[in-house]
Amino acid sequence: MKTNLLFPASFKYISILFLATPVFCYFFDIMLFNNNRFMEKTLFEFLMSCAFFLIVFSKYKDDDEMLYSIRLKTTVYSLLIGVFLLIGRPLLNFILWNQAETYESAGSIISTVLFFNVLFFLRERNKLKEALTDEELH
């Protein structure tokens, strides 16, 4: 029994819309929520996180077991970065700048983890494509 836990390929286009919305609002200075910057930042972090999630976990036309293992490996790498951000950044702030407490929002950590997940995934996917094309040529 084969189960496929990925989103359809068309969801990558939805992620482009999610990525473009905060950029569009920022560059054209469109205010949402009656000048409530905290709500805007939270909404934009949510949209960016959703976009990054959909980029990595949408189907590609060349999906195979290698791409599944790449998804798993990059997710583990990005979660390790998230753990470092959650634990390491407050420790570094305390050690280097003697700040007693620092505030780290969960949204910023999640969006950072998903951003690194996208970076690692696209890098590893391109490496795989290059290796397959080199193998086909020889």
N, CA, C and O atoms as a GROMACS GRO file, in nm:
protein
  552
    1MET      N    1   0.084  -0.117   0.000
    1MET     CA    2   0.000   0.000   0.000
    1MET      C    3   0.088   0.124   0.000
    1MET      O    4   0.170   0.143   0.090
    2LYS      N    5   0.073   0.206  -0.099
    2LYS     CA    6   0.155   0.325  -0.112
    2LYS      C    7   0.075   0.446  -0.064
    2LYS      O    8  -0.032   0.476  -0.116
    3THR      N    9   0.130   0.515   0.034
    3THR     CA   10   0.067   0.638   0.080
    3THR      C   11   0.154   0.755   0.038
    3THR      O   12   0.277   0.750   0.050
    4ASN      N   13   0.092   0.858  -0.010
    4ASN     CA   14   0.164   0.976  -0.055
    4ASN      C   15   0.120   1.093   0.032
    4ASN      O   16   0.004   1.134   0.029
    5LEU      N   17   0.213   1.147   0.108
    5LEU     CA   18   0.180   1.252   0.203
    5LEU      C   19   0.219   1.390   0.153
    5LEU      O   20   0.233   1.482   0.233
    6LEU      N   21   0.237   1.406   0.023
    6LEU     CA   22   0.277   1.535  -0.032
    6LEU      C   23   0.157   1.609  -0.089
    6LEU      O   24   0.055   1.549  -0.125
    7PHE      N   25   0.172   1.741  -0.095
    7PHE     CA   26   0.068   1.825  -0.156
    7PHE      C   27   0.077   1.814  -0.308
    7PHE      O   28   0.182   1.778  -0.361
    8PRO      N   29  -0.032   1.843  -0.379
    8PRO     CA   30  -0.026   1.842  -0.525
    8PRO      C   31   0.074   1.946  -0.577
    8PRO      O   32   0.106   2.043  -0.508
    9ALA      N   33   0.121   1.926  -0.697
    9ALA     CA   34   0.222   2.013  -0.756
    9ALA      C   35   0.172   2.156  -0.773
    9ALA      O   36   0.252   2.250  -0.772
   10SER      N   37   0.043   2.174  -0.790
   10SER     CA   38  -0.012   2.308  -0.809
   10SER      C   39   0.001   2.395  -0.684
   10SER      O   40  -0.013   2.517  -0.692
   11PHE      N   41   0.027   2.334  -0.570
   11PHE     CA   42   0.041   2.411  -0.447
   11PHE      C   43   0.167   2.497  -0.448
   11PHE      O   44   0.177   2.593  -0.371
   12LYS      N   45   0.263   2.464  -0.533
   12LYS     CA   46   0.382   2.550  -0.545
   12LYS      C   47   0.345   2.688  -0.597
   12LYS      O   48   0.408   2.787  -0.561
   13TYR      N   49   0.244   2.694  -0.681
   13TYR     CA   50   0.200   2.823  -0.734
   13TYR      C   51   0.127   2.904  -0.626
   13TYR      O   52   0.136   3.027  -0.624
   14ILE      N   53   0.056   2.836  -0.538
   14ILE     CA   54  -0.006   2.904  -0.425
   14ILE      C   55   0.102   2.961  -0.334
   14ILE      O   56   0.086   3.070  -0.278
   15SER      N   57   0.212   2.888  -0.319
   15SER     CA   58   0.320   2.937  -0.234
   15SER      C   59   0.383   3.064  -0.292
   15SER      O   60   0.428   3.150  -0.216
   16ILE      N   61   0.386   3.076  -0.423
   16ILE     CA   62   0.438   3.199  -0.485
   16ILE      C   63   0.346   3.316  -0.449
   16ILE      O   64   0.394   3.427  -0.423
   17LEU      N   65   0.217   3.293  -0.449
   17LEU     CA   66   0.122   3.397  -0.408
   17LEU      C   67   0.143   3.435  -0.262
   17LEU      O   68   0.139   3.552  -0.227
   18PHE      N   69   0.164   3.334  -0.177
   18PHE     CA   70   0.191   3.360  -0.035
   18PHE      C   71   0.319   3.440  -0.016
   18PHE      O   72   0.326   3.527   0.071
   19LEU      N   73   0.421   3.412  -0.097
   19LEU     CA   74   0.548   3.487  -0.088
   19LEU      C   75   0.534   3.628  -0.141
   19LEU      O   76   0.595   3.721  -0.089
   20ALA      N   77   0.453   3.644  -0.245
   20ALA     CA   78   0.442   3.775  -0.310
   20ALA      C   79   0.358   3.874  -0.229
   20ALA      O   80   0.380   3.994  -0.237
   21THR      N   81   0.263   3.825  -0.153
   21THR     CA   82   0.174   3.914  -0.079
   21THR      C   83   0.246   4.003   0.021
   21THR      O   84   0.225   4.124   0.018
   22PRO      N   85   0.332   3.950   0.110
   22PRO     CA   86   0.402   4.039   0.203
   22PRO      C   87   0.499   4.134   0.133
   22PRO      O   88   0.514   4.249   0.172
   23VAL      N   89   0.564   4.084   0.028
   23VAL     CA   90   0.658   4.170  -0.046
   23VAL      C   91   0.584   4.284  -0.113
   23VAL      O   92   0.628   4.398  -0.110
   24PHE      N   93   0.470   4.253  -0.175
   24PHE     CA   94   0.388   4.354  -0.240
   24PHE      C   95   0.340   4.459  -0.139
   24PHE      O   96   0.348   4.579  -0.166
   25CYS      N   97   0.290   4.413  -0.025
   25CYS     CA   98   0.241   4.506   0.077
   25CYS      C   99   0.354   4.592   0.133
   25CYS      O  100   0.332   4.709   0.164
   26TYR      N  101   0.472   4.536   0.147
   26TYR     CA  102   0.585   4.611   0.201
   26TYR      C  103   0.632   4.718   0.103
   26TYR      O  104   0.651   4.834   0.142
   27PHE      N  105   0.652   4.680  -0.023
   27PHE     CA  106   0.706   4.776  -0.119
   27PHE      C  107   0.608   4.886  -0.156
   27PHE      O  108   0.649   4.998  -0.185
   28PHE      N  109   0.480   4.858  -0.155
   28PHE     CA  110   0.381   4.958  -0.188
   28PHE      C  111   0.317   5.020  -0.064
   28PHE      O  112   0.217   5.091  -0.074
   29ASP      N  113   0.375   4.992   0.051
   29ASP     CA  114   0.336   5.053   0.179
   29ASP      C  115   0.186   5.041   0.203
   29ASP      O  116   0.119   5.139   0.238
   30ILE      N  117   0.134   4.921   0.182
   30ILE     CA  118  -0.008   4.895   0.207
   30ILE      C  119  -0.023   4.856   0.353
   30ILE      O  120   0.040   4.761   0.400
   31MET      N  121  -0.106   4.928   0.423
   31MET     CA  122  -0.127   4.903   0.564
   31MET      C  123  -0.247   4.811   0.583
   31MET      O  124  -0.354   4.832   0.525
   32LEU      N  125  -0.228   4.710   0.663
   32LEU     CA  126  -0.335   4.620   0.700
   32LEU      C  127  -0.361   4.636   0.849
   32LEU      O  128  -0.274   4.682   0.922
   33PHE      N  129  -0.475   4.600   0.893
   33PHE     CA  130  -0.511   4.600   1.035
   33PHE      C  131  -0.497   4.737   1.100
   33PHE      O  132  -0.458   4.745   1.216
   34ASN      N  133  -0.527   4.844   1.028
   34ASN     CA  134  -0.528   4.980   1.082
   34ASN      C  135  -0.399   5.017   1.158
   34ASN      O  136  -0.402   5.059   1.273
   35ASN      N  137  -0.289   4.999   1.090
   35ASN     CA  138  -0.156   5.036   1.143
   35ASN      C  139  -0.112   4.951   1.261
   35ASN      O  140  -0.027   4.996   1.339
   36ASN      N  141  -0.163   4.834   1.278
   36ASN     CA  142  -0.119   4.744   1.384
   36ASN      C  143  -0.002   4.662   1.329
   36ASN      O  144  -0.022   4.560   1.264
   37ARG      N  145   0.119   4.707   1.356
   37ARG     CA  146   0.240   4.644   1.301
   37ARG      C  147   0.259   4.501   1.351
   37ARG      O  148   0.308   4.415   1.278
   38PHE      N  149   0.221   4.475   1.476
   38PHE     CA  150   0.237   4.341   1.530
   38PHE      C  151   0.151   4.241   1.454
   38PHE      O  152   0.197   4.131   1.422
   39MET      N  153   0.026   4.278   1.424
   39MET     CA  154  -0.062   4.189   1.349
   39MET      C  155  -0.012   4.168   1.207
   39MET      O  156  -0.019   4.057   1.154
   40GLU      N  157   0.039   4.275   1.145
   40GLU     CA  158   0.094   4.262   1.010
   40GLU      C  159   0.214   4.168   1.008
   40GLU      O  160   0.226   4.081   0.922
   41LYS      N  161   0.303   4.188   1.106
   41LYS     CA  162   0.423   4.103   1.112
   41LYS      C  163   0.384   3.958   1.133
   41LYS      O  164   0.442   3.869   1.072
   42THR      N  165   0.287   3.934   1.220
   42THR     CA  166   0.242   3.797   1.246
   42THR      C  167   0.180   3.735   1.121
   42THR      O  168   0.207   3.620   1.089
   43LEU      N  169   0.097   3.811   1.052
   43LEU     CA  170   0.036   3.761   0.928
   43LEU      C  171   0.142   3.733   0.822
   43LEU      O  172   0.136   3.630   0.755
   44PHE      N  173   0.238   3.822   0.807
   44PHE     CA  174   0.341   3.803   0.706
   44PHE      C  175   0.431   3.684   0.739
   44PHE      O  176   0.471   3.611   0.650
   45GLU      N  177   0.463   3.666   0.867
   45GLU     CA  178   0.541   3.547   0.906
   45GLU      C  179   0.463   3.420   0.878
   45GLU      O  180   0.520   3.320   0.835
   46PHE      N  181   0.332   3.423   0.903
   46PHE     CA  182   0.249   3.308   0.876
   46PHE      C  183   0.246   3.277   0.726
   46PHE      O  184   0.261   3.161   0.686
   47LEU      N  185   0.227   3.379   0.643
   47LEU     CA  186   0.223   3.357   0.498
   47LEU      C  187   0.357   3.306   0.446
   47LEU      O  188   0.360   3.216   0.362
   48MET      N  189   0.467   3.362   0.496
   48MET     CA  190   0.599   3.317   0.452
   48MET      C  191   0.623   3.172   0.496
   48MET      O  192   0.678   3.093   0.420
   49SER      N  193   0.584   3.138   0.618
   49SER     CA  194   0.601   3.001   0.667
   49SER      C  195   0.520   2.903   0.585
   49SER      O  196   0.568   2.795   0.550
   50CYS      N  197   0.397   2.939   0.554
   50CYS     CA  198   0.313   2.853   0.470
   50CYS      C  199   0.373   2.835   0.331
   50CYS      O  200   0.372   2.725   0.276
   51ALA      N  201   0.426   2.942   0.276
   51ALA     CA  202   0.487   2.935   0.143
   51ALA      C  203   0.609   2.843   0.144
   51ALA      O  204   0.624   2.759   0.055
   52PHE      N  205   0.695   2.859   0.243
   52PHE     CA  206   0.814   2.773   0.252
   52PHE      C  207   0.774   2.627   0.270
   52PHE      O  208   0.834   2.538   0.211
   53PHE      N  209   0.672   2.603   0.352
   53PHE     CA  210   0.626   2.467   0.376
   53PHE      C  211   0.572   2.404   0.247
   53PHE      O  212   0.601   2.289   0.217
   54LEU      N  213   0.494   2.481   0.172
   54LEU     CA  214   0.436   2.428   0.048
   54LEU      C  215   0.542   2.405  -0.059
   54LEU      O  216   0.529   2.313  -0.140
   55ILE      N  217   0.647   2.487  -0.061
   55ILE     CA  218   0.754   2.467  -0.160
   55ILE      C  219   0.821   2.332  -0.139
   55ILE      O  220   0.844   2.258  -0.235
   56VAL      N  221   0.853   2.301  -0.016
   56VAL     CA  222   0.927   2.177   0.011
   56VAL      C  223   0.837   2.055   0.002
   56VAL      O  224   0.880   1.951  -0.049
   57PHE      N  225   0.715   2.065   0.050
   57PHE     CA  226   0.630   1.947   0.061
   57PHE      C  227   0.524   1.938  -0.048
   57PHE      O  228   0.417   1.881  -0.027
   58SER      N  229   0.552   1.996  -0.165
   58SER     CA  230   0.468   1.976  -0.283
   58SER      C  231   0.537   1.877  -0.375
   58SER      O  232   0.659   1.864  -0.376
   59LYS      N  233   0.457   1.807  -0.452
   59LYS     CA  234   0.511   1.708  -0.545
   59LYS      C  235   0.590   1.776  -0.656
   59LYS      O  236   0.560   1.889  -0.697
   60TYR      N  237   0.691   1.707  -0.703
   60TYR     CA  238   0.764   1.746  -0.823
   60TYR      C  239   0.744   1.637  -0.926
   60TYR      O  240   0.715   1.523  -0.891
   61LYS      N  241   0.759   1.671  -1.053
   61LYS     CA  242   0.733   1.572  -1.156
   61LYS      C  243   0.834   1.458  -1.153
   61LYS      O  244   0.807   1.349  -1.204
   62ASP      N  245   0.951   1.482  -1.095
   62ASP     CA  246   1.054   1.379  -1.089
   62ASP      C  247   1.070   1.321  -0.949
   62ASP      O  248   1.180   1.286  -0.909
   63ASP      N  249   0.959   1.312  -0.874
   63ASP     CA  250   0.964   1.258  -0.738
   63ASP      C  251   1.003   1.111  -0.740
   63ASP      O  252   0.950   1.032  -0.819
   64ASP      N  253   1.094   1.075  -0.654
   64ASP     CA  254   1.132   0.937  -0.634
   64ASP      C  255   1.182   0.919  -0.492
   64ASP      O  256   1.169   1.009  -0.409
   65GLU      N  257   1.238   0.803  -0.463
   65GLU     CA  258   1.284   0.775  -0.327
   65GLU      C  259   1.399   0.867  -0.287
   65GLU      O  260   1.410   0.903  -0.169
   66MET      N  261   1.484   0.905  -0.380
   66MET     CA  262   1.595   0.996  -0.347
   66MET      C  263   1.542   1.132  -0.303
   66MET      O  264   1.595   1.191  -0.209
   67LEU      N  265   1.441   1.182  -0.370
   67LEU     CA  266   1.385   1.311  -0.332
   67LEU      C  267   1.315   1.304  -0.195
   67LEU      O  268   1.318   1.400  -0.119
   68TYR      N  269   1.254   1.190  -0.166
   68TYR     CA  270   1.196   1.172  -0.032
   68TYR      C  271   1.304   1.172   0.075
   68TYR      O  272   1.287   1.232   0.181
   69SER      N  273   1.416   1.105   0.047
   69SER     CA  274   1.525   1.105   0.146
   69SER      C  275   1.588   1.243   0.158
   69SER      O  276   1.631   1.280   0.267
   70ILE      N  277   1.593   1.318   0.050
   70ILE     CA  278   1.644   1.456   0.055
   70ILE      C  279   1.551   1.542   0.141
   70ILE      O  280   1.597   1.622   0.222
   71ARG      N  281   1.420   1.525   0.123
   71ARG     CA  282   1.324   1.600   0.206
   71ARG      C  283   1.344   1.569   0.354
   71ARG      O  284   1.343   1.659   0.438
   72LEU      N  285   1.361   1.442   0.385
   72LEU     CA  286   1.380   1.403   0.523
   72LEU      C  287   1.510   1.460   0.579
   72LEU      O  288   1.513   1.512   0.690
   73LYS      N  289   1.618   1.449   0.502
   73LYS     CA  290   1.748   1.498   0.548
   73LYS      C  291   1.747   1.649   0.568
   73LYS      O  292   1.800   1.698   0.668
   74THR      N  293   1.690   1.722   0.476
   74THR     CA  294   1.688   1.868   0.489
   74THR      C  295   1.597   1.912   0.604
   74THR      O  296   1.623   2.014   0.668
   75THR      N  297   1.490   1.838   0.630
   75THR     CA  298   1.404   1.870   0.742
   75THR      C  299   1.479   1.852   0.874
   75THR      O  300   1.465   1.933   0.966
   76VAL      N  301   1.558   1.746   0.883
   76VAL     CA  302   1.637   1.725   1.004
   76VAL      C  303   1.740   1.836   1.021
   76VAL      O  304   1.758   1.887   1.132
   77TYR      N  305   1.809   1.873   0.913
   77TYR     CA  306   1.908   1.981   0.921
   77TYR      C  307   1.844   2.112   0.966
   77TYR      O  308   1.898   2.182   1.053
   78SER      N  309   1.731   2.144   0.909
   78SER     CA  310   1.667   2.271   0.945
   78SER      C  311   1.612   2.268   1.087
   78SER      O  312   1.611   2.371   1.155
   79LEU      N  313   1.567   2.152   1.134
   79LEU     CA  314   1.523   2.142   1.274
   79LEU      C  315   1.641   2.158   1.369
   79LEU      O  316   1.625   2.214   1.478
   80LEU      N  317   1.758   2.110   1.331
   80LEU     CA  318   1.877   2.132   1.414
   80LEU      C  319   1.909   2.280   1.423
   80LEU      O  320   1.948   2.329   1.529
   81ILE      N  321   1.893   2.353   1.313
   81ILE     CA  322   1.913   2.498   1.317
   81ILE      C  323   1.809   2.563   1.409
   81ILE      O  324   1.841   2.655   1.483
   82GLY      N  325   1.686   2.514   1.403
   82GLY     CA  326   1.582   2.566   1.491
   82GLY      C  327   1.613   2.542   1.638
   82GLY      O  328   1.589   2.629   1.722
   83VAL      N  329   1.667   2.425   1.670
   83VAL     CA  330   1.705   2.397   1.809
   83VAL      C  331   1.818   2.491   1.852
   83VAL      O  332   1.818   2.541   1.964
   84PHE      N  333   1.914   2.514   1.762
   84PHE     CA  334   2.021   2.607   1.794
   84PHE      C  335   1.965   2.748   1.818
   84PHE      O  336   2.007   2.816   1.912
   85LEU      N  337   1.870   2.791   1.735
   85LEU     CA  338   1.811   2.923   1.754
   85LEU      C  339   1.736   2.932   1.886
   85LEU      O  340   1.741   3.035   1.954
   86LEU      N  341   1.667   2.825   1.921
   86LEU     CA  342   1.588   2.826   2.042
   86LEU      C  343   1.675   2.825   2.168
   86LEU      O  344   1.643   2.891   2.267
   87ILE      N  345   1.784   2.750   2.163
   87ILE     CA  346   1.870   2.737   2.281
   87ILE      C  347   1.992   2.827   2.272
   87ILE      O  348   2.028   2.894   2.369
   88GLY      N  349   2.056   2.829   2.156
   88GLY     CA  350   2.184   2.897   2.143
   88GLY      C  351   2.177   3.048   2.141
   88GLY      O  352   2.263   3.114   2.200
   89ARG      N  353   2.079   3.103   2.077
   89ARG     CA  354   2.072   3.249   2.067
   89ARG      C  355   2.052   3.318   2.202
   89ARG      O  356   2.122   3.415   2.229
   90PRO      N  357   1.961   3.272   2.288
   90PRO     CA  358   1.953   3.335   2.420
   90PRO      C  359   2.081   3.317   2.503
   90PRO      O  360   2.120   3.407   2.577
   91LEU      N  361   2.145   3.201   2.490
   91LEU     CA  362   2.271   3.179   2.562
   91LEU      C  363   2.380   3.274   2.513
   91LEU      O  364   2.454   3.332   2.593
   92LEU      N  365   2.389   3.290   2.383
   92LEU     CA  366   2.489   3.383   2.328
   92LEU      C  367   2.460   3.526   2.369
   92LEU      O  368   2.552   3.602   2.400
   93ASN      N  369   2.333   3.564   2.370
   93ASN     CA  370   2.298   3.698   2.415
   93ASN      C  371   2.335   3.720   2.561
   93ASN      O  372   2.379   3.828   2.600
   94PHE      N  373   2.316   3.616   2.642
   94PHE     CA  374   2.351   3.628   2.783
   94PHE      C  375   2.504   3.633   2.802
   94PHE      O  376   2.554   3.712   2.882
   95ILE      N  377   2.576   3.549   2.730
   95ILE     CA  378   2.721   3.542   2.746
   95ILE      C  379   2.790   3.664   2.686
   95ILE      O  380   2.877   3.724   2.750
   96LEU      N  381   2.754   3.700   2.565
   96LEU     CA  382   2.824   3.808   2.495
   96LEU      C  383   2.781   3.947   2.538
   96LEU      O  384   2.864   4.036   2.557
   97TRP      N  385   2.649   3.967   2.554
   97TRP     CA  386   2.600   4.102   2.581
   97TRP      C  387   2.537   4.117   2.719
   97TRP      O  388   2.483   4.223   2.751
   98ASN      N  389   2.544   4.013   2.800
   98ASN     CA  390   2.496   4.015   2.937
   98ASN      C  391   2.348   4.058   2.947
   98ASN      O  392   2.309   4.131   3.038
   99GLN      N  393   2.269   4.012   2.852
   99GLN     CA  394   2.126   4.036   2.857
   99GLN      C  395   2.060   3.923   2.936
   99GLN      O  396   2.077   3.806   2.903
  100ALA      N  397   1.986   3.959   3.038
  100ALA     CA  398   1.929   3.858   3.127
  100ALA      C  399   1.825   3.771   3.055
  100ALA      O  400   1.831   3.648   3.064
  101GLU      N  401   1.732   3.833   2.984
  101GLU     CA  402   1.629   3.758   2.914
  101GLU      C  403   1.615   3.814   2.772
  101GLU      O  404   1.624   3.935   2.750
  102THR      N  405   1.593   3.725   2.680
  102THR     CA  406   1.565   3.767   2.543
  102THR      C  407   1.435   3.702   2.499
  102THR      O  408   1.399   3.593   2.542
  103TYR      N  409   1.366   3.772   2.413
  103TYR     CA  410   1.238   3.724   2.362
  103TYR      C  411   1.258   3.671   2.221
  103TYR      O  412   1.305   3.744   2.134
  104GLU      N  413   1.224   3.547   2.198
  104GLU     CA  414   1.229   3.485   2.067
  104GLU      C  415   1.088   3.441   2.031
  104GLU      O  416   1.032   3.354   2.098
  105SER      N  417   1.031   3.498   1.929
  105SER     CA  418   0.895   3.459   1.893
  105SER      C  419   0.897   3.324   1.820
  105SER      O  420   0.989   3.294   1.744
  106ALA      N  421   0.796   3.247   1.846
  106ALA     CA  422   0.786   3.115   1.782
  106ALA      C  423   0.770   3.130   1.631
  106ALA      O  424   0.821   3.047   1.555
  107GLY      N  425   0.700   3.233   1.588
  107GLY     CA  426   0.682   3.255   1.445
  107GLY      C  427   0.812   3.281   1.373
  107GLY      O  428   0.832   3.231   1.262
  108SER      N  429   0.900   3.357   1.434
  108SER     CA  430   1.028   3.384   1.368
  108SER      C  431   1.115   3.260   1.364
  108SER      O  432   1.188   3.238   1.267
  109ILE      N  433   1.110   3.178   1.469
  109ILE     CA  434   1.188   3.054   1.468
  109ILE      C  435   1.132   2.957   1.364
  109ILE      O  436   1.209   2.895   1.290
  110ILE      N  437   1.001   2.944   1.357
  110ILE     CA  438   0.940   2.854   1.259
  110ILE      C  439   0.969   2.900   1.117
  110ILE      O  440   1.004   2.819   1.031
  111SER      N  441   0.956   3.030   1.091
  111SER     CA  442   0.984   3.079   0.955
  111SER      C  443   1.131   3.064   0.921
  111SER      O  444   1.164   3.038   0.805
  112THR      N  445   1.221   3.080   1.017
  112THR     CA  446   1.363   3.059   0.991
  112THR      C  447   1.393   2.913   0.962
  112THR      O  448   1.469   2.882   0.871
  113VAL      N  449   1.332   2.823   1.038
  113VAL     CA  450   1.351   2.680   1.014
  113VAL      C  451   1.301   2.642   0.876
  113VAL      O  452   1.368   2.568   0.803
  114LEU      N  453   1.184   2.691   0.839
  114LEU     CA  454   1.129   2.658   0.707
  114LEU      C  455   1.210   2.723   0.595
  114LEU      O  456   1.222   2.665   0.487
  115PHE      N  457   1.264   2.843   0.619
  115PHE     CA  458   1.349   2.907   0.519
  115PHE      C  459   1.474   2.823   0.493
  115PHE      O  460   1.510   2.799   0.378
  116PHE      N  461   1.539   2.778   0.600
  116PHE     CA  462   1.656   2.693   0.582
  116PHE      C  463   1.619   2.559   0.520
  116PHE      O  464   1.698   2.501   0.445
  117ASN      N  465   1.500   2.509   0.551
  117ASN     CA  466   1.454   2.385   0.489
  117ASN      C  467   1.443   2.402   0.338
  117ASN      O  468   1.484   2.314   0.262
  118VAL      N  469   1.388   2.514   0.294
  118VAL     CA  470   1.376   2.540   0.150
  118VAL      C  471   1.515   2.553   0.088
  118VAL      O  472   1.540   2.496  -0.018
  119LEU      N  473   1.604   2.628   0.152
  119LEU     CA  474   1.740   2.644   0.097
  119LEU      C  475   1.811   2.511   0.084
  119LEU      O  476   1.867   2.480  -0.021
  120PHE      N  477   1.810   2.432   0.191
  120PHE     CA  478   1.877   2.302   0.187
  120PHE      C  479   1.814   2.209   0.084
  120PHE      O  480   1.884   2.139   0.012
  121PHE      N  481   1.680   2.210   0.078
  121PHE     CA  482   1.612   2.121  -0.015
  121PHE      C  483   1.644   2.156  -0.160
  121PHE      O  484   1.675   2.068  -0.240
  122LEU      N  485   1.635   2.284  -0.193
  122LEU     CA  486   1.662   2.323  -0.332
  122LEU      C  487   1.808   2.298  -0.370
  122LEU      O  488   1.837   2.260  -0.483
  123ARG      N  489   1.900   2.319  -0.275
  123ARG     CA  490   2.041   2.292  -0.302
  123ARG      C  491   2.064   2.142  -0.326
  123ARG      O  492   2.131   2.105  -0.423
  124GLU      N  493   2.009   2.058  -0.240
  124GLU     CA  494   2.027   1.914  -0.255
  124GLU      C  495   1.955   1.861  -0.380
  124GLU      O  496   2.005   1.770  -0.446
  125ARG      N  497   1.841   1.918  -0.412
  125ARG     CA  498   1.768   1.876  -0.533
  125ARG      C  499   1.847   1.911  -0.658
  125ARG      O  500   1.854   1.832  -0.752
  126ASN      N  501   1.908   2.030  -0.659
  126ASN     CA  502   1.991   2.067  -0.775
  126ASN      C  503   2.115   1.979  -0.785
  126ASN      O  504   2.156   1.944  -0.896
  127LYS      N  505   2.175   1.944  -0.673
  127LYS     CA  506   2.289   1.852  -0.675
  127LYS      C  507   2.249   1.717  -0.734
  127LYS      O  508   2.322   1.660  -0.814
  128LEU      N  509   2.132   1.668  -0.695
  128LEU     CA  510   2.083   1.541  -0.747
  128LEU      C  511   2.058   1.549  -0.897
  128LEU      O  512   2.094   1.458  -0.971
  129LYS      N  513   1.996   1.659  -0.942
  129LYS     CA  514   1.971   1.675  -1.085
  129LYS      C  515   2.101   1.681  -1.164
  129LYS      O  516   2.110   1.622  -1.272
  130GLU      N  517   2.202   1.752  -1.111
  130GLU     CA  518   2.331   1.760  -1.179
  130GLU      C  519   2.399   1.624  -1.185
  130GLU      O  520   2.459   1.588  -1.286
  131ALA      N  521   2.391   1.548  -1.076
  131ALA     CA  522   2.452   1.416  -1.075
  131ALA      C  523   2.383   1.323  -1.173
  131ALA      O  524   2.449   1.243  -1.239
  132LEU      N  525   2.251   1.332  -1.184
  132LEU     CA  526   2.178   1.247  -1.278
  132LEU      C  527   2.208   1.286  -1.422
  132LEU      O  528   2.220   1.197  -1.507
  133THR      N  529   2.219   1.414  -1.452
  133THR     CA  530   2.250   1.455  -1.589
  133THR      C  531   2.395   1.419  -1.625
  133THR      O  532   2.423   1.383  -1.739
  134ASP      N  533   2.487   1.429  -1.528
  134ASP     CA  534   2.625   1.388  -1.556
  134ASP      C  535   2.632   1.237  -1.580
  134ASP      O  536   2.708   1.190  -1.665
  135GLU      N  537   2.552   1.162  -1.506
  135GLU     CA  538   2.549   1.017  -1.522
  135GLU      C  539   2.492   0.979  -1.658
  135GLU      O  540   2.540   0.884  -1.720
  136GLU      N  541   2.390   1.051  -1.704
  136GLU     CA  542   2.330   1.023  -1.834
  136GLU      C  543   2.426   1.056  -1.948
  136GLU      O  544   2.425   0.988  -2.051
  137LEU      N  545   2.506   1.158  -1.931
  137LEU     CA  546   2.600   1.199  -2.036
  137LEU      C  547   2.714   1.100  -2.052
  137LEU      O  548   2.768   1.084  -2.161
  138HIS      N  549   2.751   1.032  -1.943
  138HIS     CA  550   2.864   0.939  -1.951
  138HIS      C  551   2.820   0.801  -1.965
  138HIS      O  552   2.902   0.710  -1.973
   0.00000   0.00000   0.00000
